[in-house]
Amino acid sequence: MRRCTRRQRPSVTPQPYVVRLRRHLQQLTVALRHYPDLVDVLWLYDRAMLSNSSRDLLLEAAIGVERLLVQGSGENARRFRQYGAAIIYDAN
């Protein structure tokens, strides 16, 4: 068996899932440059997935979607919250 020195590294073909993961991380890096709030949205999504109740899951997911779709606190934000509250109320 041949030993590799520091300058010589064995050529290893990455597994398909590693290639996909690298591609997704590169895409995420590009997306974060264009939309810095994406970190908060992903955190809210993760928090929603860890929720114990379906109501909490829906609420956290709705807040994340709002952050993606609505900029600022104008009329669109008010409408989004109003309609979202009506949907959550109907679900109970």
OpenMM code with the backbone's topology and positions (N, CA, C; nanometers):
from openmm import Vec3, app, unit

residues = "MET ARG ARG CYS THR ARG ARG GLN ARG PRO SER VAL THR PRO GLN PRO TYR VAL VAL ARG LEU ARG ARG HIS LEU GLN GLN LEU THR VAL ALA LEU ARG HIS TYR PRO ASP LEU VAL ASP VAL LEU TRP LEU TYR ASP ARG ALA MET LEU SER ASN SER SER ARG ASP LEU LEU LEU GLU ALA ALA ILE GLY VAL GLU ARG LEU LEU VAL GLN GLY SER GLY GLU ASN ALA ARG ARG PHE ARG GLN TYR GLY ALA ALA ILE ILE TYR ASP ALA ASN".split()
positions = [
    Vec3(0.0838, -0.1170, 0.0000),
    Vec3(0.0000, 0.0000, 0.0000),
    Vec3(0.0889, 0.1240, 0.0000),
    Vec3(0.0571, 0.2146, -0.0880),
    Vec3(0.1385, 0.3337, -0.1035),
    Vec3(0.0899, 0.4435, -0.0090),
    Vec3(0.1811, 0.5061, 0.0603),
    Vec3(0.1449, 0.6151, 0.1505),
    Vec3(0.1458, 0.7465, 0.0749),
    Vec3(0.0554, 0.8339, 0.1134),
    Vec3(0.0482, 0.9658, 0.0509),
    Vec3(0.1241, 1.0669, 0.1355),
    Vec3(0.2007, 1.1488, 0.0688),
    Vec3(0.2661, 1.2575, 0.1405),
    Vec3(0.1699, 1.3758, 0.1437),
    Vec3(0.2116, 1.4822, 0.2060),
    Vec3(0.1234, 1.5992, 0.2151),
    Vec3(0.0927, 1.6576, 0.0775),
    Vec3(0.1840, 1.6498, -0.0117),
    Vec3(0.1624, 1.7078, -0.1444),
    Vec3(0.0777, 1.6178, -0.2324),
    Vec3(0.0829, 1.4912, -0.2070),
    Vec3(0.0050, 1.3973, -0.2879),
    Vec3(-0.1190, 1.3560, -0.2097),
    Vec3(-0.2312, 1.3825, -0.2662),
    Vec3(-0.3563, 1.3411, -0.2035),
    Vec3(-0.4244, 1.2409, -0.2944),
    Vec3(-0.4831, 1.1416, -0.2367),
    Vec3(-0.5533, 1.0445, -0.3219),
    Vec3(-0.6735, 1.1109, -0.3873),
    Vec3(-0.6999, 1.0744, -0.5101),
    Vec3(-0.8171, 1.1308, -0.5761),
    Vec3(-0.9395, 1.0487, -0.5339),
    Vec3(-1.0330, 1.1198, -0.4789),
    Vec3(-1.1546, 1.0559, -0.4287),
    Vec3(-1.2727, 1.1165, -0.5018),
    Vec3(-1.3545, 1.0331, -0.5563),
    Vec3(-1.4755, 1.0814, -0.6220),
    Vec3(-1.5826, 1.0995, -0.5151),
    Vec3(-1.6358, 1.2231, -0.5014),
    Vec3(-1.7363, 1.2446, -0.3978),
    Vec3(-1.8663, 1.1696, -0.4284),
    Vec3(-1.9325, 1.1302, -0.3236),
    Vec3(-2.0617, 1.0635, -0.3373),
    Vec3(-2.1627, 1.1617, -0.3964),
    Vec3(-2.2669, 1.1115, -0.4643),
    Vec3(-2.3656, 1.2011, -0.5252),
    Vec3(-2.4306, 1.2961, -0.4244),
    Vec3(-2.4562, 1.2496, -0.3019),
    Vec3(-2.5202, 1.3378, -0.2049),
    Vec3(-2.4269, 1.4522, -0.1631),
    Vec3(-2.2962, 1.4285, -0.1650),
    Vec3(-2.2009, 1.5339, -0.1327),
    Vec3(-2.2000, 1.6393, -0.2429),
    Vec3(-2.2064, 1.5950, -0.3661),
    Vec3(-2.2109, 1.6878, -0.4795),
    Vec3(-2.3370, 1.7729, -0.4715),
    Vec3(-2.4520, 1.7098, -0.4412),
    Vec3(-2.5777, 1.7849, -0.4286),
    Vec3(-2.5711, 1.8835, -0.3118),
    Vec3(-2.5147, 1.8404, -0.2014),
    Vec3(-2.5033, 1.9277, -0.0847),
    Vec3(-2.4171, 2.0494, -0.1161),
    Vec3(-2.3059, 2.0284, -0.1836),
    Vec3(-2.2206, 2.1412, -0.2227),
    Vec3(-2.2958, 2.2388, -0.3121),
    Vec3(-2.3693, 2.1845, -0.4086),
    Vec3(-2.4460, 2.2701, -0.4992),
    Vec3(-2.5517, 2.3509, -0.4230),
    Vec3(-2.6207, 2.2858, -0.3292),
    Vec3(-2.7236, 2.3559, -0.2508),
    Vec3(-2.6621, 2.4633, -0.1619),
    Vec3(-2.5462, 2.4350, -0.1044),
    Vec3(-2.4802, 2.5348, -0.0206),
    Vec3(-2.4332, 2.6539, -0.1035),
    Vec3(-2.3872, 2.6288, -0.2252),
    Vec3(-2.3490, 2.7390, -0.3132),
    Vec3(-2.4707, 2.8237, -0.3496),
    Vec3(-2.5833, 2.7587, -0.3783),
    Vec3(-2.7055, 2.8317, -0.4099),
    Vec3(-2.7540, 2.9121, -0.2897),
    Vec3(-2.7409, 2.8554, -0.1706),
    Vec3(-2.7808, 2.9262, -0.0496),
    Vec3(-2.6935, 3.0494, -0.0276),
    Vec3(-2.5647, 3.0368, -0.0537),
    Vec3(-2.4738, 3.1500, -0.0395),
    Vec3(-2.5130, 3.2635, -0.1334),
    Vec3(-2.5469, 3.2300, -0.2568),
    Vec3(-2.5905, 3.3317, -0.3536),
    Vec3(-2.7220, 3.3949, -0.3078),
    Vec3(-2.8152, 3.3128, -0.2614),
    Vec3(-2.9440, 3.3644, -0.2161),
    Vec3(-2.9272, 3.4573, -0.0964),
    Vec3(-2.8360, 3.4245, -0.0060),
    Vec3(-2.8147, 3.5093, 0.1118),
    Vec3(-2.7576, 3.6456, 0.0746),
    Vec3(-2.6811, 3.6515, -0.0334),
    Vec3(-2.6305, 3.7808, -0.0789),
    Vec3(-2.7439, 3.8702, -0.1271),
    Vec3(-2.8439, 3.8107, -0.1911),
    Vec3(-2.9557, 3.8878, -0.2456),
    Vec3(-3.0667, 3.9119, -0.1430),
    Vec3(-3.0796, 3.8223, -0.0462),
    Vec3(-3.1878, 3.8310, 0.0508),
    Vec3(-3.1347, 3.7945, 0.1900),
    Vec3(-3.0771, 3.8930, 0.2614),
    Vec3(-3.0150, 3.8634, 0.3905),
    Vec3(-3.1135, 3.8141, 0.4974),
    Vec3(-3.2421, 3.8445, 0.4852),
    Vec3(-3.3419, 3.7977, 0.5830),
    Vec3(-3.3672, 3.6475, 0.5729),
    Vec3(-3.3091, 3.5830, 0.4751),
    Vec3(-3.3319, 3.4401, 0.4550),
    Vec3(-3.2861, 3.3578, 0.5758),
    Vec3(-3.1842, 3.4023, 0.6449),
    Vec3(-3.1380, 3.3314, 0.7646),
    Vec3(-3.2498, 3.3272, 0.8682),
    Vec3(-3.3171, 3.4408, 0.8886),
    Vec3(-3.4285, 3.4459, 0.9842),
    Vec3(-3.5440, 3.3575, 0.9396),
    Vec3(-3.5712, 3.3568, 0.8109),
    Vec3(-3.6798, 3.2749, 0.7572),
    Vec3(-3.6498, 3.1266, 0.7788),
    Vec3(-3.5267, 3.0863, 0.7519),
    Vec3(-3.4885, 2.9462, 0.7736),
    Vec3(-3.4939, 2.9095, 0.9215),
    Vec3(-3.4585, 3.0031, 1.0089),
    Vec3(-3.4671, 2.9782, 1.1523),
    Vec3(-3.6130, 2.9576, 1.1929),
    Vec3(-3.7032, 3.0401, 1.1384),
    Vec3(-3.8458, 3.0247, 1.1686),
    Vec3(-3.8993, 2.8917, 1.1159),
    Vec3(-3.8538, 2.8513, 0.9988),
    Vec3(-3.8956, 2.7221, 0.9438),
    Vec3(-3.8500, 2.6083, 1.0355),
    Vec3(-3.7245, 2.6156, 1.0794),
    Vec3(-3.6725, 2.5128, 1.1695),
    Vec3(-3.7518, 2.5102, 1.2997),
    Vec3(-3.7822, 2.6261, 1.3519),
    Vec3(-3.8613, 2.6356, 1.4746),
    Vec3(-4.0009, 2.5786, 1.4547),
    Vec3(-4.0586, 2.6035, 1.3366),
    Vec3(-4.1915, 2.5489, 1.3070),
    Vec3(-4.1887, 2.3970, 1.3038),
    Vec3(-4.0835, 2.3400, 1.2465),
    Vec3(-4.0748, 2.1946, 1.2375),
    Vec3(-4.0572, 2.1283, 1.3736),
    Vec3(-4.0087, 2.2034, 1.4721),
    Vec3(-3.9889, 2.1491, 1.6061),
    Vec3(-4.1086, 2.1732, 1.6978),
    Vec3(-4.2126, 2.2393, 1.6461),
    Vec3(-4.3296, 2.2714, 1.7274),
    Vec3(-4.4040, 2.1451, 1.7676),
    Vec3(-4.4606, 2.1498, 1.8869),
    Vec3(-4.5364, 2.0357, 1.9378),
    Vec3(-4.6804, 2.0344, 1.8898),
    Vec3(-4.7360, 2.1499, 1.8628),
    Vec3(-4.8763, 2.1540, 1.8204),
    Vec3(-4.8856, 2.2028, 1.6763),
    Vec3(-4.9911, 2.1619, 1.6109),
    Vec3(-5.0103, 2.2034, 1.4714),
    Vec3(-5.0356, 2.3528, 1.4624),
    Vec3(-5.0973, 2.4116, 1.5651),
    Vec3(-5.1223, 2.5561, 1.5654),
    Vec3(-4.9896, 2.6327, 1.5683),
    Vec3(-4.8962, 2.5903, 1.6543),
    Vec3(-4.7651, 2.6554, 1.6610),
    Vec3(-4.6887, 2.6373, 1.5305),
    Vec3(-4.6970, 2.5180, 1.4726),
    Vec3(-4.6307, 2.4927, 1.3451),
    Vec3(-4.6839, 2.5877, 1.2376),
    Vec3(-4.8145, 2.6018, 1.2309),
    Vec3(-4.8757, 2.6901, 1.1313),
    Vec3(-4.8372, 2.8349, 1.1556),
    Vec3(-4.8370, 2.8768, 1.2814),
    Vec3(-4.8033, 3.0148, 1.3141),
    Vec3(-4.6591, 3.0474, 1.2775),
    Vec3(-4.5652, 2.9636, 1.3155),
    Vec3(-4.4239, 2.9879, 1.2838),
    Vec3(-4.3996, 2.9850, 1.1331),
    Vec3(-4.4631, 2.8912, 1.0646),
    Vec3(-4.4480, 2.8843, 0.9191),
    Vec3(-4.5066, 3.0088, 0.8523),
    Vec3(-4.6206, 3.0563, 0.9017),
    Vec3(-4.6836, 3.1762, 0.8451),
    Vec3(-4.5949, 3.2989, 0.8648),
    Vec3(-4.5318, 3.3098, 0.9812),
    Vec3(-4.4412, 3.4223, 1.0051),
    Vec3(-4.3234, 3.4165, 0.9081),
    Vec3(-4.2706, 3.2966, 0.8845),
    Vec3(-4.1608, 3.2815, 0.7891),
    Vec3(-4.2017, 3.3166, 0.6471),
    Vec3(-4.3199, 3.2728, 0.6070),
    Vec3(-4.3694, 3.3047, 0.4721),
    Vec3(-4.3916, 3.4553, 0.4591),
    Vec3(-4.4429, 3.5165, 0.5651),
    Vec3(-4.4619, 3.6621, 0.5626),
    Vec3(-4.3295, 3.7331, 0.5410),
    Vec3(-4.2250, 3.6880, 0.6099),
    Vec3(-4.0930, 3.7500, 0.5940),
    Vec3(-4.0413, 3.7355, 0.4513),
    Vec3(-4.0766, 3.6238, 0.3855),
    Vec3(-4.0339, 3.6041, 0.2470),
    Vec3(-4.1110, 3.6911, 0.1492),
    Vec3(-4.2410, 3.7022, 0.1712),
    Vec3(-4.3281, 3.7644, 0.0711),
    Vec3(-4.3534, 3.9127, 0.0909),
    Vec3(-4.3518, 3.9602, 0.2145),
    Vec3(-4.3933, 4.0971, 0.2436),
    Vec3(-4.2750, 4.1761, 0.2975),
    Vec3(-4.2443, 4.2847, 0.2329),
    Vec3(-4.1375, 4.3727, 0.2786),
    Vec3(-4.1970, 4.4897, 0.3570),
    Vec3(-4.1368, 4.5241, 0.4690),
    Vec3(-4.1805, 4.6404, 0.5451),
    Vec3(-4.3071, 4.6155, 0.6256),
    Vec3(-4.3687, 4.7243, 0.6676),
    Vec3(-4.4878, 4.7135, 0.7519),
    Vec3(-4.6038, 4.7938, 0.6948),
    Vec3(-4.6199, 4.7941, 0.5645),
    Vec3(-4.7256, 4.8716, 0.5005),
    Vec3(-4.8559, 4.7956, 0.4881),
    Vec3(-4.9321, 4.8341, 0.3897),
    Vec3(-5.0645, 4.7770, 0.3664),
    Vec3(-5.0592, 4.6265, 0.3384),
    Vec3(-4.9614, 4.5837, 0.2613),
    Vec3(-4.9503, 4.4403, 0.2303),
    Vec3(-4.9253, 4.3567, 0.3552),
    Vec3(-4.8423, 4.4073, 0.4451),
    Vec3(-4.8149, 4.3350, 0.5696),
    Vec3(-4.9416, 4.3253, 0.6538),
    Vec3(-5.0176, 4.4341, 0.6617),
    Vec3(-5.1417, 4.4332, 0.7388),
    Vec3(-5.2399, 4.3320, 0.6811),
    Vec3(-5.2551, 4.3319, 0.5499),
    Vec3(-5.3469, 4.2355, 0.4863),
    Vec3(-5.3022, 4.0919, 0.5081),
    Vec3(-5.1738, 4.0678, 0.4950),
    Vec3(-5.1225, 3.9325, 0.5151),
    Vec3(-5.1537, 3.8841, 0.6555),
    Vec3(-5.1297, 3.9695, 0.7550),
    Vec3(-5.1576, 3.9319, 0.8941),
    Vec3(-5.3065, 3.9112, 0.9174),
    Vec3(-5.3875, 3.9980, 0.8597),
    Vec3(-5.5325, 3.9883, 0.8782),
    Vec3(-5.5862, 3.8585, 0.8192),
    Vec3(-5.5493, 3.8282, 0.6966),
    Vec3(-5.5992, 3.7051, 0.6337),
    Vec3(-5.5405, 3.5810, 0.7005),
    Vec3(-5.4133, 3.5895, 0.7415),
    Vec3(-5.3518, 3.4777, 0.8120),
    Vec3(-5.4205, 3.4497, 0.9443),
    Vec3(-5.4560, 3.5558, 1.0168),
    Vec3(-5.5264, 3.5379, 1.1442),
    Vec3(-5.6618, 3.4731, 1.1214),
    Vec3(-5.7304, 3.5116, 1.0138),
    Vec3(-5.8612, 3.4522, 0.9827),
    Vec3(-5.8472, 3.3035, 0.9508),
    Vec3(-5.7433, 3.2662, 0.8798),
    Vec3(-5.7212, 3.1252, 0.8452),
    Vec3(-5.6910, 3.0441, 0.9711),
    Vec3(-5.6037, 3.0986, 1.0583),
    Vec3(-5.5708, 3.0283, 1.1826),
    Vec3(-5.6941, 3.0150, 1.2700),
    Vec3(-5.7768, 3.1189, 1.2756),
    Vec3(-5.8984, 3.1139, 1.3564),
    Vec3(-5.9937, 3.0064, 1.3043),
    Vec3(-6.0091, 2.9971, 1.1711),
    Vec3(-6.0964, 2.8957, 1.1112),
    Vec3(-6.0472, 2.7545, 1.1389),
    Vec3(-5.9155, 2.7391, 1.1506),
    Vec3(-5.8594, 2.6054, 1.1732),
    Vec3(-5.8918, 2.5532, 1.3125),
    Vec3(-5.9155, 2.6429, 1.4057),
    Vec3(-5.9474, 2.6006, 1.5426),
    Vec3(-6.0961, 2.5775, 1.5517),
] * unit.nanometer
topology = app.Topology()
chain = topology.addChain("A")
for resn in residues:
    res = topology.addResidue(resn, chain)
    for name in ("N", "CA", "C"):
        topology.addAtom(name, app.Element.getBySymbol(name[0]), res)
